[in-house]
Structure formats: structure tokens, C-alpha cells
Amino acid sequence: MNILYVESSRSWGGQEYRTCLEINWLNARGHNAWLICNPNSQVLLKACELNTRVIAMPLQRRIDLVCSWRLWKFCRRNQIDLVKAYSSKDHWLCLPLYFCGIPLARARCITDPIGSKGRAFIFKHGCSKIVADASVIKRQLVEQNGIDPAKIEVIGSAVDLQKFSPPRDRTGFRREMGCAADMPLIGNIGMIRPDKGQLVLVDAVHLVLSERPDARFVIVGQGTGLLKRGINVRNAIDRAGLGGKIFMVGYRWDTPDIYAACDVVVIASLRTEASPIVLREAFASGRPVVATKVGDIPEIVEHRQNGLLVEPGDSKALAVAILEFISDQKLAARCAANGLHYAREHFSFDRMMEAKLQVDASLCKTRKPKSVPSPIGATAPITPVNPTELISHDWRQVNRVNKLTKAAKAASIGSENESR
């Protein structure tokens, strides 16, 4: 199959990382997959570092017929079978492609409500399938927005189990942080933004240190919004006088070694999170996890069996759970072992991709035959395309796209940009 992923986000996080891994997985197995993203974005930078097949194209506004035309031109040139969109902006930009007969799969990776009827319209009538990261998302879309449950597939996040599988060397990162082998190290990994709860974790640190002054904390990740959110957390740490207790190390590629070095992994999310990759990675690393009850976490973490659950925003409960794992090594070891077993049973990246491919194949079967089929035995061309070359002078097609888009656009008048 030939699949185009469209990602307008400028920030880099778990979902964007997984998108690149999916593209690389497909290309390594005989499919052709591309990522189109914004120039000068963190997504483009990190995608290049991962050797993902990526093309830079300005994706500035939700309604941009020139951009939609360029996307359509790319799809026609590369005989794209399926387009995948991840946010409201991506979806609206790809809507004309769907109206022109190209199957469109909309991913839904957060638990925030959709909101207005105009936003629900595009989910109901502007895509071939919705692929939700968690069952809680499907329930919301069905109960709150009246979307046909048959249109929604639930496929949770997964990770490369071999990459994180223990045992791994836990001493290298500890030496870098100046942490002795017997010093408790608590890790928080992920994008730095308000809903991830890093500020709540900072509040919990004082309570942990009152019982275990030798404990140290590491926050791994970078902030969204031109990285300003990371500065906010740094300022909170400095105001609390915790500069020597909490280390902020930015974005790192060596997360398997960081998990191995940590005695506890904390997921402090307040909302939005649907299917956190960090939970999958921590389980696959055999680390004990303290997590808040958001997204699909309560469906996966069984309290005191494979992790500890706390209410979102409760810094005291977060501190108590961290201290319980630090002080009760048997409990920590049991939860870690059970989490590792769960990961190996449920979080295989290969199995996740096979499930997605089944959905993708079912959507491609419904598409009309291509007007210009490839010769027998040939594959779709894989040559990067300059976005400026994607503009055609066949303005009859532009007019058609314009008319089809106006009807959908009318349904969204008055609504604000939707978050992911």
C-alpha cells in the first residue's frame, strides 16, 4: 500500500514519534509511506534524525485550497491509497482529498471533547474511518457526538519490546546525573505541557524529600509552544529551591537507558492523555509505575498489582505512592514484573501495526481502481517532490475541490481550532 501521513503539529511528542516509527515500519516491509509536515518544525527535525521519509510543506491554516491541491497532486503522482490525519487542521486540509475519492483515516489520540456540531460533522461525514487510541475515546464519540460506533476502530499504542527489554545497564545515566547506586531516582518522561502534570510532580517532590532526602528526580522531554512550557517548569523548580533535586535533561533518544536507571516512573497527567506511550515503555522496561487515572490507564494498571494509581492533580497522593514504591521493594518488584508480563502480552508494536494494516486494507478495498495503474510488478515512485511542483494549471479540479469544501466549511463557521 501507498500511505500518506499528514502532520501539521510543530511540536514533538509521543504521537509524532509513533507516526515516524509507523512510517519506518511500513517502508521496511515493502509498503510505501510518506510524512508531510511543516518546515521549521520539531517534527521535521526529529523525523530526519529517525531517517523517516519526510517532505516539508507549509500547513498553516485549516482551510487552504492551495495546500489541499498540493496534497492532492502528491497523492496522484505517488498513487496514494490512503491518507492519515491526526489533528483538526490535518483533517480539514485533507478533506478535499476525501471528497475526491481518496480514503481518509482520522486518528483520535486525546480524550478532550470534540465540542461543537461543526467539529463533529467532519468526523461523521468527512472521513472513511476513525482510529481511536483508547476505548474511552470511542465511548465519547458515540455518546457525546452521535458517531456510528461501526465507524470507529480502537487500536492502542504499542512499543518496540526488544528495544526496552531488561536487563539493561542502569549505571551510565546515573553517573551522568551524579546519582549513587543506592539513591532513589524517580523519572518523568514526556512532552512538557500543562496537561502532563509536571508542575504537580514538582509540588510532590517536597513531600517525598521530607521522608527520603536522598531521592532525586529527572524530567525528560521538551516543552511545547516554542519550548516555553519547559521554561515554566524550570522556573517552578527554581522557586521551590529544588534545583539540586530535580534534573531537567531535555529531549533524549536514550530513553531505554533512562528507564533502566529509574527506580520509579511517574505519569502525572491531568487530562487529555488517551493511550500514553510512556506507560507502555515503562512496562516494557520492567519499571514500577505510579500513574494518574486518565485515558486508558485505569484499564491497564491494576492498583498494587502492576502499578499504583492516584487521582489526577493530587500531589500528596502522588508523593505517597512514590514513597510506597521506594520503601517497599517487594511491592515495587512485583508490580514491575507484572507490568513487564502485561507489556509482552499486549504492547507489541508489530501486532499493533498488523491491526492497523487490516483496517487500512479494508479502506483501500472500497476505493475505485486508479486511473493510472502502475505496470505489473512496479511499485509507486518514491521520489521527493518539491511542494511548489505540486501546483497544477487544471483549475477545473480546483473549482471542484472548492465547491465540495464550501459545504463542509459552512458547518464549522464559528468554531475555534480544535486541539489534537
C-alpha positions in Angstrom: 0.0 0.0 0.0 1.0 3.6 -0.5 0.1 5.7 2.5 0.5 9.4 3.2 0.6 10.7 6.8 -0.1 14.4 7.3 1.1 16.0 10.5 0.7 19.8 11.0 2.0 19.9 14.6 5.1 21.9 15.2 5.9 20.2 18.5 7.4 16.7 19.0 5.7 14.2 21.3 4.8 10.6 21.7 2.2 10.6 18.9 4.5 12.3 16.4 7.3 9.8 17.4 4.9 6.9 16.9 3.9 8.2 13.5 7.5 8.2 12.3 8.0 4.7 13.7 4.9 3.5 11.8 6.2 5.0 8.6 9.6 3.4 9.0 8.0 0.1 9.8 5.8 0.2 6.7 8.7 1.2 4.4 10.9 -1.6 5.8 8.2 -4.2 4.9 7.6 -3.4 1.3 4.9 -0.7 1.6 5.5 3.0 0.6 4.7 5.6 3.3 5.5 9.3 3.5 5.2 12.0 6.1 4.3 15.6 5.1 4.8 18.1 7.9 5.6 21.8 8.5 9.0 23.2 7.7 10.9 24.6 10.6 9.0 22.3 13.0 10.4 19.9 15.6 8.5 17.1 13.7 10.6 17.7 10.6 13.9 17.8 12.6 13.2 14.6 14.6 11.8 12.8 11.6 15.1 13.4 9.7 17.0 12.1 12.7 14.9 9.0 12.5 15.5 8.6 8.8 11.8 8.8 8.2 10.7 9.6 4.6 9.5 13.1 5.1 8.6 16.1 2.9 8.3 19.7 4.2 5.2 21.6 3.2 3.6 24.6 4.8 0.4 23.5 6.7 -0.7 26.8 8.1 -4.5 27.0 8.0 -7.3 24.6 8.3 -8.9 25.8 5.0 -6.2 26.3 2.4 -7.2 25.2 -1.1 -3.7 25.7 -2.5 -2.3 23.4 0.2 -5.1 20.9 -0.3 -4.3 21.0 -4.0 -0.6 20.3 -3.4 -1.5 17.3 -1.2 -3.9 16.0 -3.9 -1.2 16.4 -6.6 1.2 14.5 -4.4 -1.3 11.7 -3.9 -2.0 11.5 -7.6 1.7 11.4 -8.5 2.5 8.7 -6.0 -0.7 6.8 -6.4 -1.6 7.1 -2.7 -4.1 4.5 -1.5 -4.8 6.1 1.9 -4.3 9.4 3.7 -4.0 9.6 7.5 -4.7 12.8 9.5 -4.0 13.4 13.2 -5.5 16.8 14.1 -8.3 19.1 13.1 -6.0 21.1 10.8 -4.7 18.0 9.1 -8.2 16.7 8.7 -9.6 19.9 7.1 -6.6 20.1 4.7 -7.2 16.5 3.6 -11.0 16.8 3.4 -10.9 17.8 -0.3 -8.8 14.6 -1.0 -11.5 12.5 0.7 -14.2 14.2 -1.4 -12.1 13.4 -4.5 -12.3 9.7 -3.6 -9.1 9.1 -1.6 -9.8 7.1 1.6 -9.1 9.2 4.7 -8.4 7.7 8.2 -8.7 10.1 11.1 -6.7 9.3 14.2 -8.0 10.4 17.5 -5.3 10.4 20.2 -6.8 12.6 23.0 -9.8 12.5 25.4 -10.7 16.2 25.1 -14.3 16.6 23.9 -14.8 17.5 20.3 -17.2 20.3 21.1 -19.4 21.9 18.5 -21.6 20.2 15.9 -19.4 21.7 13.2 -16.4 19.8 14.6 -18.5 16.6 14.9 -19.5 17.0 11.2 -16.1 16.2 9.9 -15.8 13.1 12.0 -19.3 11.9 10.9 -19.1 12.8 7.2 -15.5 13.7 6.3 -13.5 10.5 6.7 -13.6 6.8 6.0 -12.7 5.6 9.4 -11.8 6.9 12.9 -8.9 5.1 14.6 -9.0 5.8 18.3 -6.1 5.2 20.7 -8.4 4.1 23.6 -11.9 2.8 24.2 -12.7 5.9 26.3 -12.4 8.0 23.1 -14.8 5.7 21.2 -17.3 6.0 24.1 -17.1 9.8 24.0 -17.5 10.0 20.2 -20.5 7.7 20.3 -22.3 9.0 23.4 -21.5 12.7 23.1 -21.3 13.2 19.3 -23.6 10.5 17.9 -21.0 8.9 15.7 -21.7 5.5 14.4 -19.7 3.0 16.5 -19.0 0.9 13.5 -17.0 3.8 12.0 -14.6 3.7 15.0 -11.7 1.3 15.5 -9.8 1.2 18.8 -6.1 0.3 18.5 -4.0 1.2 21.5 -0.4 2.4 21.5 2.5 -0.1 21.5 6.3 -0.1 21.5 9.3 -2.0 20.3 9.5 -4.5 23.1 13.0 -5.6 22.3 14.3 -2.0 22.5 13.2 -1.6 26.1 13.6 -5.2 27.3 15.6 -5.7 30.5 18.2 -6.2 31.7 19.9 -3.0 30.6 22.8 -1.1 32.1 21.4 1.3 34.7 24.7 2.9 35.8 25.5 5.1 32.8 22.7 7.6 33.2 23.0 7.5 36.9 26.7 8.5 36.7 25.7 11.3 34.3 23.2 12.6 36.9 25.6 12.1 39.8 23.3 9.5 41.5 24.8 6.7 43.6 23.5 3.2 43.1 21.5 3.3 46.3 20.0 6.7 45.7 16.3 6.6 44.7 15.8 8.0 41.2 12.3 8.9 40.0 11.7 9.6 36.3 9.0 11.6 34.4 9.2 11.3 30.7 7.2 13.1 28.0 6.2 16.4 26.5 6.2 19.3 28.9 2.8 21.0 28.8 0.1 21.8 31.4 -1.9 18.6 31.0 1.1 16.4 31.6 1.2 17.4 35.2 4.9 18.2 35.7 4.0 21.1 38.0 2.0 18.7 40.2 5.0 16.4 40.3 7.2 19.4 41.4 4.7 20.0 44.3 5.0 16.4 45.3 8.8 16.4 45.4 8.9 18.4 48.7 6.7 15.7 50.4 8.9 12.9 49.1 12.1 14.6 50.2 10.7 15.1 53.7 10.8 11.3 54.1 13.7 10.5 51.7 16.0 13.4 51.4 18.4 11.3 49.2 15.8 10.9 46.4 16.4 12.6 43.1 14.0 13.3 40.2 14.6 13.6 36.5 12.2 15.2 33.9 12.9 14.1 30.4 11.3 15.9 27.5 10.9 19.3 25.9 8.1 21.9 26.1 5.5 22.8 23.5 4.8 26.3 22.4 8.3 27.2 21.1 9.6 25.2 24.2 8.3 27.9 26.6 6.5 25.3 28.7 9.8 23.8 29.7 10.9 27.2 31.0 7.7 27.4 33.1 8.6 24.1 34.8 12.2 25.2 35.3 11.1 28.4 37.0 8.8 26.4 39.3 11.7 24.2 40.3 13.9 27.2 41.0 11.2 29.0 43.0 10.8 25.8 45.1 14.5 25.6 45.7 14.7 22.2 44.2 17.4 22.9 41.5 19.7 20.3 43.0 17.0 17.6 43.4 15.1 17.7 40.1 17.1 17.4 36.9 15.7 18.6 33.6 17.6 16.9 30.7 15.5 17.9 27.7 14.6 15.5 24.9 16.7 12.3 24.8 17.0 9.4 22.4 18.4 7.1 25.0 15.2 6.6 26.9 15.6 2.8 27.3 18.7 3.5 29.4 16.9 6.2 31.4 14.0 3.9 32.2 16.6 1.3 33.3 18.2 3.8 35.6 15.0 4.9 37.3 13.6 3.2 40.4 10.1 4.5 39.7 8.4 6.0 36.7 5.7 8.7 37.3 2.9 9.6 34.9 1.3 12.7 36.4 -1.1 13.6 33.6 -4.2 15.6 34.4 -6.3 15.1 31.3 -6.1 14.8 27.5 -3.9 11.7 27.6 -5.6 8.7 26.0 -3.1 5.9 25.5 0.3 7.1 26.9 3.3 5.6 25.2 5.3 6.2 28.4 3.2 3.7 30.2 4.0 1.1 27.5 7.7 1.9 27.6 7.9 1.8 31.4 6.1 -1.6 31.5 8.3 -2.9 28.7 11.3 -1.8 30.7 10.2 -3.6 33.8 9.9 -0.5 35.9 7.3 0.2 38.7 4.8 2.8 37.6 2.9 5.4 39.5 0.1 6.8 37.2 -2.9 9.0 37.3 -6.4 7.8 36.4 -6.6 9.3 32.9 -7.3 7.8 29.5 -6.9 4.1 29.3 -4.5 3.9 32.3 -7.2 2.6 34.7 -8.0 -0.2 32.1 -4.3 -1.3 32.1 -3.0 -0.5 35.6 -4.4 -2.7 38.3 -3.7 -1.0 41.6 -1.0 -2.7 43.7 -0.7 -5.5 41.1 1.2 -3.9 38.2 1.4 -0.3 39.4 -0.1 2.3 41.7 -3.0 4.6 40.7 -3.7 8.1 42.0 -6.2 10.8 41.2 -5.1 13.5 38.7 -3.8 16.7 40.4 -3.3 15.2 43.8 0.3 15.9 44.7 0.0 14.4 48.2 -1.3 11.1 46.8 1.4 11.2 44.2 4.1 11.6 46.8 2.6 8.8 49.0 2.7 6.4 46.0 6.3 7.2 45.1 7.3 6.7 48.8 5.5 3.4 48.9 7.5 2.0 46.0 10.7 3.4 47.4 10.2 1.8 50.8 8.5 -1.4 49.7 10.9 -3.1 47.4 8.9 -6.3 47.2 5.8 -4.4 46.1 7.8 -2.5 43.5 9.4 -5.7 42.2 6.0 -7.5 41.9 4.4 -4.6 40.1 7.4 -4.2 37.8 7.3 -7.9 36.9 3.6 -8.0 36.3 3.9 -4.8 34.2 6.6 -6.4 32.1 4.4 -9.5 31.6 1.5 -7.3 30.6 3.6 -5.4 28.1 4.8 -8.6 26.4 1.2 -9.8 26.1 -0.4 -6.5 24.9 2.1 -3.9 23.7 3.8 -5.4 20.7 4.5 -2.8 18.0 4.3 -5.4 15.3 0.9 -6.6 16.4 -0.3 -3.0 16.6 0.8 -2.4 13.1 -0.7 -5.6 11.8 -4.1 -4.5 13.3 -3.7 -1.1 11.7 -2.8 -2.6 8.3 -6.0 -4.7 8.4 -8.1 -1.5 8.9 -6.1 0.2 6.2 -6.5 -2.6 3.7 -10.3 -2.7 4.3 -10.4 1.1 3.4 -8.3 0.6 0.3 -10.6 -2.1 -1.0 -13.5 0.3 -1.2 -11.6 2.7 -3.4 -12.2 2.8 -7.1 -9.3 1.5 -9.3 -6.6 4.0 -10.0 -6.9 5.8 -13.3 -3.2 5.4 -14.0 -2.2 1.9 -12.6 1.4 1.0 -12.1 2.9 -1.5 -14.5 2.8 -5.1 -13.3 5.5 -5.7 -10.7 6.3 -2.0 -10.3 6.0 0.0 -7.2 4.9 3.6 -6.7 7.6 6.2 -7.3 9.4 7.2 -4.2 11.0 10.5 -5.4 10.7 13.5 -3.0 8.5 16.2 -4.5 9.1 19.9 -4.2 5.8 21.4 -2.9 5.9 24.1 -5.5 5.8 21.5 -8.2 2.6 20.1 -6.9 0.5 23.0 -8.3 -1.3 22.3 -11.5 -2.9 24.6 -14.0 -6.0 22.3 -14.2 -8.2 24.8 -12.3 -11.3 22.8 -13.1 -10.2 20.4 -10.4 -9.5 23.2 -8.0 -13.0 24.5 -8.6 -14.4 21.1 -7.9 -12.5 20.9 -4.6 -13.6 24.4 -3.8 -17.3 23.6 -4.2 -17.0 20.4 -2.1 -15.1 22.1 0.6 -17.5 25.0 1.0 -20.3 22.8 2.2 -18.1 21.3 4.9 -16.6 24.6 5.8 -20.1 26.1 6.5 -20.6 23.5 9.2 -17.5 24.8 11.1 -18.2 28.5 11.0 -17.8 30.0 14.4 -15.8 27.1 15.9 -12.3 27.6 17.1 -9.3 25.5 16.2 -9.5 22.1 17.8 -6.7 20.7 19.7 -5.3 17.2 18.8 
